[in-house]
Amino acid sequence: MHTLDYITAGKDLLGSGKALIMVHGRGGSAEDILSLADALPVEDFALFAPKAAAHSWYPYSFMAPIQQNEPWLTGALHVLKQLVTDINVQGVTNENIYFVGFSQGACLTLEFVARNATRYGGVAAFTGGLIGDRLYPHHYTGDFGGTPIFIGTSDPDPHVPVSRVHDSTALLEKMNAAVTERIYPGMGHTITNSEITDAAQAVFAPAALKK
């Protein structure tokens, strides 16, 4: 099972006042996802990258019946909850907490923020959607208060159907998120420079305006 274990980089949290939680994908690592920060405009952020046990947040597809991915999914969501709480305790409000995830990490990130919707700084989900064999609206509570959320994916993608991305976008918008959805024909299961540019504009440009 997962425990709260993470690595950090970037600015000191107390000095920056802004946190970016970066969630790696299946088979990836905290170090891998932290390297993505080099391509994003987050030089003045404190960076946090939690580690999944055995490099996987849950064992089966994100579109498997939810119970098949338990208790790992609940444990993974709890890790993110603990990390957000730890950041809050250090004086940083949710409005100054941002999230980035790739693949399985993008799915987990979207699932976490939707189950704990409030005004976050922003969310960038590189190839992901809400988790389950179908969407379960009763799992999701709160109001995003206009939180900018970017969701990008390839068409096609071997793991994430575009239809699930569309459905996730619609649900998040109903919860008052400002969603930017981008579908990239033939991109493959990866992150491209174009996608990074789009995500930076959608999620982190508003942060720059707060300086």
Protein Blocks (a to p, Z undefined) as FASTA:
>chain_A
ZZdddddehjdfklnopacdddddehiafklmmmmmmmpccklbccdddddehhiabfbd
fkbcfklmpcklmmmmmmmmmmmmmmmmnopafklcccddehjlmmmmmmmmmmmgccdf
bdcdehiadedjbdcfklpgcjeklpacddddddddfklcfklmmmmmmmmmmnopacdd
dddehkbpaddfklmmmmmmmmmmmmmmmZZ
